[in-house]
Amino acid sequence: MQKTLLVLALAAAAIAPAQAALKTGDLAFTSFNADEDGWAMVAFTEIAAGTKVYFSDNEWTGSAFNGGESYSSWSSGVSAIAAGTVVRFLKTDSTTPAASIGTFKRESVSGSTNWGVSTSEDTIYAYLGTSTTAATTFLSAITTGTFGTSSAGSLAGTGLANGAGAITLSSGSDYAEYNGARAGLAQFSDYKSLVSNVANWNDAGTSAVAANFVPNTTAFTVAAAVPEPQTYAMLLAGLAAVGFVARRRAAK
């Protein structure tokens, strides 16, 4: 009996897909609020428990971040986060910044105590790293400036491009939000180009009440999921193991 349970457990483990580390473009901005100093992001793949994402509005030079602004981090929490989930980040310049899921906190500042984001010539980078300044994988970026300038920062070496993981809002934008499709596409990755296209954003420009705007956190969904080929292979391997155990028991 114990051997049977062990085989069944191994079969179940084989069927369950492994959680991979986030790749460039797997987490994307869906809103930006310079008045509240907050934003929202959508996960285009499952985020493993314990994932840590860094944020900085220091400018990326192509090889490193410059100084003068801030670093923050977000820990996803003890449970995996499903693909399509939208996470809201609130009041990141306050002493009690927060996220709708997981934990958001300040890490450090470099030459400034301003944790806020600006309506012009400011960029937020989201990335994985070994520390706040040591980025290993850029996930997404959003700017109210022009990528490639010293004031807004570069996309060189990030794997991002404007309209492909990186979003350029209008200068002076207090609030902007993606207002395109969130349902009906076949795969979550199919939404990436839509979210990165600023034509699918509602840019409110300068607004005196933008601090009170609440972003849309409706989850993204896909049509009935079709398992990947490797999922079928793992399922068949698991069923074969269960069948083998059943045959052995029947032969006794």
Sequence and secondary structure as in RCSB ss.txt:
>XXXX:A:sequence
MQKTLLVLALAAAAIAPAQAALKTGDLAFTSFNADEDGWAMVAFTEIAAGTKVYFSDNEWTGSAFNGGESYSSWS
SGVSAIAAGTVVRFLKTDSTTPAASIGTFKRESVSGSTNWGVSTSEDTIYAYLGTSTTAATTFLSAITTGTFGTS
SAGSLAGTGLANGAGAITLSSGSDYAEYNGARAGLAQFSDYKSLVSNVANWNDAGTSAVAANFVPNTTAFTVAAA
VPEPQTYAMLLAGLAAVGFVARRRAAK
>XXXX:A:secstr
 HHHHHHHHHHHHHHS       TTSEEEEEEETTTTEEEEEESS B TT EEEEE S B SSSB SSSEEEEEE
  SS B TT EEEEE TTSSS EESSSEEEEEEESS       SSS EEEEEEESSSS EEEEEEEEESS TTBT
TTB  TTTS EETBEEEE  TT SEEEE S  SSBSSGGGGHHHHH GGGEEEEES TTGGG         BSS 
   HHHHHHHHHHHHHHHHHHHHHHH 
